[in-house]
Amino acid sequence: MDGTVLTIVIVAAVVIVLGIVLILVARYRARATTASLRSRFGEEYDRVVAEYGKRDGERELRARLKRRQELELRDLGADERDRYARAWESAQATFVENPPTGLRDADLLVQQVMRDRGYPSERFEEREKLVSVDYPDLVEHFRSAHAVAVADEQTDQSLEDRRQAMVDHRYLFDALLGGGDAQRTRRL
């Protein structure tokens, strides 16, 4: 009988130790995942977690990464980059004469470049999520620039808001044209 009790106590101790080890490993993995997502997404991580909560926010960010991996993006050829650069210059010139039209042109130009590179272009929300994966330091600027461009069609925006939106669009536009050199386009 004493041998059976001793065996039960040993098995119970082993099960408890294994349980503790599994809990510690799970916590370590969760911290590693959090650190990886925070490093990858920067301020966007904080924004998404604040909006969705930690578990659902991290699930959302992992879904964005998965969706992005499914896309086959392509770099633009030299002729395409030149054509888009000229189109941007035209949008800037239009902005000088007619800021709402120039801003609208810039907003549409960013959308066209994204479509030509292979990003889905149907819904802004989808583009925004994918931009957060490839250009996490530019996504908030993309959001605000697009919001000003859309609002500009319904209400009058200040010239400074329009100017800032053009600048913000330009950062993403340059990143998209260049194929996404993150160091060259980093903006904080």
Solvent accessible surface area in square Angstrom, and as a share of the most:
residue,aa,sasa,rsa
1,M,192,0.86
2,D,122,0.63
3,G,49,0.47
4,T,79,0.46
5,V,82,0.47
6,L,108,0.54
7,T,78,0.45
8,I,107,0.54
9,V,84,0.49
10,I,93,0.47
11,V,83,0.48
12,A,46,0.36
13,A,49,0.38
14,V,78,0.45
15,V,91,0.52
16,I,108,0.55
17,V,89,0.51
18,L,98,0.49
19,G,29,0.27
20,I,92,0.47
21,V,71,0.41
22,L,120,0.59
23,I,96,0.49
24,L,102,0.51
25,V,65,0.37
26,A,60,0.47
27,R,138,0.50
28,Y,149,0.57
29,R,164,0.60
30,A,56,0.43
31,R,159,0.58
32,A,49,0.38
33,T,48,0.28
34,T,16,0.09
35,A,61,0.47
36,S,68,0.44
37,L,7,0.03
38,R,114,0.41
39,S,96,0.62
40,R,111,0.40
41,F,0,0.00
42,G,36,0.35
43,E,144,0.64
44,E,5,0.02
45,Y,4,0.01
46,D,71,0.37
47,R,79,0.29
48,V,0,0.00
49,V,32,0.19
50,A,89,0.69
51,E,108,0.48
52,Y,90,0.34
53,G,34,0.32
54,K,106,0.45
55,R,178,0.65
56,D,59,0.31
57,G,0,0.00
58,E,15,0.07
59,R,125,0.46
60,E,30,0.14
61,L,0,0.00
62,R,107,0.39
63,A,54,0.42
64,R,10,0.04
65,L,34,0.17
66,K,129,0.55
67,R,84,0.31
68,R,55,0.20
69,Q,142,0.63
70,E,105,0.47
71,L,28,0.14
72,E,164,0.74
73,L,36,0.18
74,R,107,0.39
75,D,97,0.50
76,L,4,0.02
77,G,36,0.34
78,A,60,0.47
79,D,119,0.62
80,E,39,0.18
81,R,91,0.33
82,D,76,0.39
83,R,115,0.42
84,Y,6,0.02
85,A,40,0.31
86,R,146,0.53
87,A,36,0.28
88,W,2,0.01
89,E,109,0.49
90,S,64,0.41
91,A,4,0.03
92,Q,78,0.35
93,A,61,0.47
94,T,38,0.22
95,F,27,0.11
96,V,117,0.67
97,E,147,0.66
98,N,68,0.35
99,P,28,0.18
100,P,50,0.31
101,T,36,0.21
102,G,0,0.00
103,L,1,0.00
104,R,99,0.36
105,D,43,0.22
106,A,0,0.00
107,D,17,0.09
108,L,81,0.40
109,L,11,0.06
110,V,1,0.00
111,Q,47,0.21
112,Q,72,0.32
113,V,0,0.00
114,M,0,0.00
115,R,121,0.44
116,D,41,0.21
117,R,13,0.05
118,G,33,0.32
119,Y,5,0.02
120,P,18,0.12
121,S,19,0.12
122,E,147,0.66
123,R,139,0.51
124,F,36,0.15
125,E,85,0.38
126,E,37,0.17
127,R,11,0.04
128,E,21,0.10
129,K,57,0.24
130,L,1,0.01
131,V,0,0.00
132,S,0,0.00
133,V,2,0.01
134,D,35,0.18
135,Y,7,0.03
136,P,33,0.21
137,D,25,0.13
138,L,1,0.00
139,V,2,0.01
140,E,89,0.40
141,H,41,0.18
142,F,4,0.02
143,R,32,0.12
144,S,49,0.32
145,A,1,0.00
146,H,30,0.13
147,A,57,0.44
148,V,26,0.15
149,A,5,0.04
150,V,60,0.35
151,A,31,0.24
152,D,18,0.09
153,E,118,0.53
154,Q,138,0.61
155,T,82,0.48
156,D,125,0.65
157,Q,36,0.16
158,S,59,0.38
159,L,111,0.55
160,E,97,0.43
161,D,63,0.33
162,R,23,0.08
163,R,105,0.38
164,Q,58,0.26
165,A,2,0.02
166,M,12,0.05
167,V,49,0.28
168,D,6,0.03
169,H,0,0.00
170,R,86,0.31
171,Y,79,0.30
172,L,1,0.00
173,F,1,0.00
174,D,41,0.21
175,A,0,0.00
176,L,0,0.00
177,L,21,0.10
178,G,44,0.43
179,G,26,0.25
180,G,25,0.24
181,D,71,0.37
182,A,44,0.34
183,Q,140,0.62
184,R,136,0.49
185,T,6,0.04
186,R,119,0.43
187,R,50,0.18
188,L,175,0.87
